[in-house]
Amino acid sequence: MVRETQLVFPIPVAGLERALTFYRDILGMQMVLERNLEGPEFEAVTAPPGAQSKLIRGLVAGNSIVQLFWHNWREPQEEKRTLMSFEVRDANLAHERLLSAGVPCQSAPVAFDNSYAFVIHDPDGHPIEIIQWTPDAEPYRVSIAQRGPNT
């Protein structure tokens, strides 16, 4: 079993600076890599002449990796959007802070099953669930002891 993997969310964006501002300033992303992708080798992989892309990679919510991709040769595709989910300790506090930062929330935190959750959207419309698990949320919650020493 692979133990030292990290979940990576590749996110196509229309405006890289706008997306970076959201993920860095609102969600607290710590940038770890910024790279321009262009030139003959890149064009050989992507096909269109003059293709350029920019990649920004960062950590969000501990060790979740978000990769923001901007391309001058294609548009983000709505049908490929996937719901991301970030766990918080206090959904009500997260909701208040997001509203104060000007981020529209789809609703206030809603209690269902064994959690409190609500959804926001990034500047490109990607849905992001903000969720707080209740203490009896087994098997959803994974304790540090269950994760093991290498996770």
VOGU-3710 file (C-alpha; in Angstrom, 3 decimals, decimal comma):
1> mvretqlvfp> 0,000/0,000/0,000  1,294/3,464/-0,884  1,634/5,528/2,281  3,438/8,684/1,280  1,146/10,001/-1,422  -0,561/13,346/-1,393  -3,880/14,235/-2,920  -3,433/16,737/-5,764  -6,289/18,848/-7,087  -5,431/20,096/-10,607
11> ipvagleral> -7,654/23,115/-11,243  -7,904/24,802/-14,657  -8,420/28,549/-14,222  -9,342/31,386/-16,581  -7,495/34,044/-14,564  -4,409/32,854/-12,715  -3,908/35,967/-10,548  -7,580/36,006/-9,538  -7,453/32,293/-8,631  -4,143/32,684/-6,795
21> tfyrdilgmq> -5,529/35,566/-4,740  -8,520/33,423/-3,732  -6,566/30,278/-2,833  -3,703/32,135/-1,132  -5,563/34,954/0,642  -8,904/33,273/1,402  -7,987/29,584/1,837  -4,425/30,130/3,100  -2,574/28,280/0,329  1,198/28,217/0,824
31> mvlernlegp> 2,904/28,401/-2,560  5,584/25,786/-3,175  6,120/26,027/-6,953  5,529/28,459/-9,788  6,517/27,471/-13,315  6,028/28,748/-16,866  5,593/25,972/-19,423  6,462/26,867/-23,016  8,894/26,232/-25,847  9,415/23,521/-28,484
41> efeavtappg> 9,301/20,593/-26,029  6,098/21,846/-24,426  4,545/22,463/-27,860  5,476/18,896/-28,831  3,488/17,617/-25,861  0,502/19,978/-26,184  0,439/20,223/-30,012  -0,604/23,849/-30,647  2,242/26,117/-31,832  2,861/28,928/-29,354
51> aqsklirglv> 1,244/26,999/-26,493  1,948/28,464/-23,065  0,794/27,401/-19,634  1,558/28,526/-16,123  1,439/26,264/-13,099  1,233/27,349/-9,472  1,323/24,598/-6,869  0,600/25,080/-3,181  -0,460/23,443/0,057  -3,960/23,980/1,415
61> agnsivqlfw> -5,393/22,550/4,628  -2,269/20,779/5,797  -1,022/18,552/3,013  -3,613/18,839/0,249  -1,923/20,057/-2,907  -3,725/22,461/-5,204  -2,310/23,024/-8,701  -3,668/26,063/-10,508  -3,226/25,784/-14,288  -3,638/28,607/-16,789
71> hnwrepqeek> -3,376/27,822/-20,505  -3,356/30,223/-23,461  -4,471/27,382/-25,727  -7,632/26,037/-24,081  -10,471/27,105/-21,831  -11,368/25,560/-18,461  -14,082/22,965/-19,003  -17,164/23,125/-16,835  -17,953/19,409/-17,082  -14,625/18,478/-15,496
81> rtlmsfevrd> -15,282/20,314/-12,230  -15,000/18,192/-9,115  -16,170/19,062/-5,637  -13,216/19,604/-3,312  -13,795/19,253/0,405  -11,812/20,925/3,169  -12,306/19,897/6,775  -12,493/22,628/9,438  -12,806/22,515/13,208  -15,621/25,085/13,346
91> anlaherlls> -17,927/25,413/10,324  -19,760/28,419/11,794  -16,511/30,326/12,328  -15,285/29,405/8,819  -18,609/30,608/7,406  -18,346/33,942/9,251  -14,743/34,478/8,115  -15,520/33,668/4,486  -18,509/36,026/4,477  -16,361/38,798/6,046
101> agvpcqsapv> -13,794/38,261/3,283  -16,538/38,775/0,694  -16,842/35,126/-0,350  -20,459/34,186/-1,122  -21,590/31,025/0,630  -24,296/28,817/-0,837  -25,884/28,542/2,630  -25,082/28,763/6,310  -23,579/25,536/7,722  -26,224/22,809/7,444
111> afdnsyafvi> -26,380/19,852/9,844  -26,751/16,550/8,054  -25,840/12,990/8,922  -22,731/13,466/11,109  -21,430/16,820/9,912  -22,046/20,514/9,394  -21,211/21,738/5,921  -21,681/24,452/3,324  -20,366/25,144/-0,155  -18,475/28,057/-1,664
121> hdpdghpiei> -17,131/28,484/-5,205  -13,724/29,670/-6,333  -13,505/32,497/-8,903  -13,814/29,977/-11,764  -16,897/28,320/-10,291  -15,224/25,215/-8,842  -17,303/24,055/-5,835  -15,557/23,730/-2,477  -17,269/22,041/0,470  -16,331/23,314/3,913
131> iqwtpdaepy> -17,137/20,546/6,411  -16,958/20,006/10,162  -17,375/16,432/11,333  -19,248/15,721/14,552  -17,416/13,707/17,263  -19,338/10,544/16,300  -18,421/10,812/12,599  -16,792/7,388/12,310  -15,762/6,078/9,816  -15,302/9,466/8,104
141> rvsiaqrgpn> -12,793/10,794/10,609  -9,344/9,248/10,587  -7,380/9,642/13,784  -3,661/10,335/13,786  -3,111/6,861/15,279  -4,978/5,283/12,330  -2,945/7,272/9,779  0,327/5,806/10,950  3,751/7,404/11,199  4,322/8,016/7,463
151> t> 1,130/9,860/6,578
//
